[in-house]
């Protein structure tokens, strides 16, 4: 009886090893080559898929200080701030672009009231994505003007 239990155990282990592998997660280099850390950052979480990556960090800095901190860091780094708004949860969300992957920064108070959480998100940009994002040139100005 014991050899049959060992056989079943080995079969289960073998089947588990043959199962689907976890999906590839985008690398830091691909999705977040520029990752501006908040002051005194500590790692909280990492999530993502093959085309995007999100890193969550905690900072003891005040939630009201960090959006201004990130605006200054982005400006000094030559980033174009595309969007700067509050989301439905009251978090400040910044979206910035520069040559390479876009960057999303979400700043919100930590749930336990101790410090601030910062979510840094990036997307993998392929050559095809870059070409698709460029607007097509218009041959005449009439085509670019909406009809009245």
Secondary structure as GFF3:
##gff-version 3
##sequence-region A 1 148
A	DSSP	alpha_helix	2	18	.	.	.	ID=ss1
A	DSSP	alpha_helix	28	31	.	.	.	ID=ss2
A	DSSP	beta_strand	42	48	.	.	.	ID=ss3
A	DSSP	beta_strand	52	59	.	.	.	ID=ss4
A	DSSP	alpha_helix	63	76	.	.	.	ID=ss5
A	DSSP	beta_strand	80	86	.	.	.	ID=ss6
A	DSSP	beta_strand	92	97	.	.	.	ID=ss7
A	DSSP	beta_strand	103	109	.	.	.	ID=ss8
A	DSSP	beta_strand	116	123	.	.	.	ID=ss9
A	DSSP	alpha_helix	127	133	.	.	.	ID=ss10
A	DSSP	alpha_helix	141	144	.	.	.	ID=ss11
###
